[in-house]
Amino acid sequence: MPIAARWRSLARLPAPRGRDALPGVYELADADRRVIYIGQSATDVPNRLRQHLAAGGCVAEAAAFWRMAASRVPQADEARLLAAYEAVHGRLPACNRARPLQRGARRRYSERSSGR
């Protein structure tokens, strides 16, 4: 299930928020509004989008639109969005290179108990 928000132009990113950060998940799309990247930010989505644009590469070259959803657990929501995209399309979005690690309760317990 994609993010239920309207597409916004990357040319009109909101100003940096400072202390009023906005964590969440986001989708980036090309000029035809096809999703090319799904990501998350635990701190502030607009600042993370600026980092993508400044770094160059696939996202900076192809992205034209973005949309986001606020989230208290952005890593889990990103994994859910990527899994849903892959279920529909049979692959990850064009600019996503890695799949986030799926961590179940057993793995979280072992990480906490081992001191990692």
C-alpha distance (Angstrom), angle and dihedral (degrees) to the residues before:
residue distance angle dihedral
M1 . . .
P2 3.83 . .
I3 3.78 123.4 .
A4 3.80 110.5 -75.6
A5 3.79 98.9 -132.8
R6 3.78 135.3 101.4
W7 3.78 121.1 -95.0
R8 3.81 115.3 -104.9
S9 3.77 128.3 -163.2
L10 3.82 115.7 -105.0
A11 3.80 87.1 -136.9
R12 3.81 87.7 70.4
L13 3.80 103.5 51.8
P14 3.81 113.3 157.8
A15 3.79 119.0 -104.2
P16 3.80 117.3 -91.0
R17 3.80 108.8 -76.5
G18 3.80 101.8 -150.4
R19 3.80 109.1 -170.9
D20 3.82 93.4 4.6
A21 3.79 93.5 70.1
L22 3.79 119.7 173.8
P23 3.85 114.3 -145.0
G24 3.77 119.0 -166.5
V25 3.78 149.3 101.1
Y26 3.79 127.1 -66.4
E27 3.77 143.7 -170.9
L28 3.79 125.1 -147.3
A29 3.79 121.1 -156.3
D30 3.78 137.8 -169.4
A31 3.81 125.2 -119.3
D32 3.82 90.1 -77.9
R33 3.83 89.9 53.0
R34 3.78 94.5 -112.6
V35 3.81 111.8 147.8
I36 3.81 110.6 -108.3
Y37 3.81 100.7 165.9
I38 3.80 138.5 22.6
G39 3.79 118.4 -166.2
Q40 3.77 146.3 151.8
S41 3.77 139.6 -139.4
A42 3.78 124.0 -158.2
T43 3.80 90.0 -162.7
D44 3.82 115.2 29.2
V45 3.81 129.5 -14.1
P46 3.85 99.0 -156.6
N47 3.82 91.1 51.7
R48 3.82 90.2 49.0
L49 3.81 89.7 51.9
R50 3.81 89.5 52.6
Q51 3.81 88.9 53.1
H52 3.82 90.6 53.2
L53 3.81 91.2 50.8
A54 3.81 93.6 47.3
A55 3.81 93.9 47.8
G56 3.80 95.2 59.9
G57 3.78 121.0 -149.1
C58 3.78 131.1 104.0
V59 3.80 97.6 -27.5
A60 3.81 95.9 46.5
E61 3.81 92.5 47.5
A62 3.80 99.1 46.5
A63 3.81 108.6 25.9
A64 3.80 118.7 102.8
F65 3.83 104.2 151.5
W66 3.79 137.8 36.7
R67 3.78 140.1 -172.3
M68 3.77 131.8 -178.7
A69 3.77 146.1 -170.6
A70 3.79 123.9 -151.0
S71 3.78 113.0 -119.0
R72 3.78 139.3 -177.5
V73 3.81 90.3 -155.8
P74 3.82 104.6 34.3
Q75 3.82 95.7 167.1
A76 3.79 92.4 57.5
D77 3.81 92.2 44.0
E78 3.82 90.9 49.7
A79 3.81 90.4 52.3
R80 3.82 90.0 49.0
L81 3.83 92.6 49.8
L82 3.82 92.3 47.8
A83 3.81 91.8 48.5
A84 3.82 91.2 49.6
Y85 3.83 91.5 48.2
E86 3.80 91.5 48.6
A87 3.82 91.8 48.0
V88 3.80 90.8 55.7
H89 3.83 100.1 37.7
G90 3.81 102.5 27.0
R91 3.81 92.8 -125.8
L92 3.79 142.4 51.5
P93 3.84 120.2 -89.6
A94 3.80 114.1 -77.6
C95 3.82 96.9 -100.8
N96 3.81 98.5 38.7
R97 3.78 107.4 99.7
A98 3.79 102.6 173.8
R99 3.75 135.4 38.9
P100 3.82 115.5 -133.3
L101 3.77 115.6 -112.7
Q102 3.78 115.4 -95.8
R103 3.77 108.1 -132.8
G104 3.75 118.9 -167.8
A105 3.79 126.2 -169.6
R106 3.81 92.3 -92.0
R107 3.80 93.1 54.0
R108 3.83 93.1 45.6
Y109 3.81 89.2 51.4
S110 3.81 92.5 50.7
E111 3.83 91.4 48.0
R112 3.80 92.2 50.7
S113 3.80 95.2 44.6
S114 3.82 94.4 47.0
G115 3.81 92.5 53.9
R116 3.83 96.8 -119.6
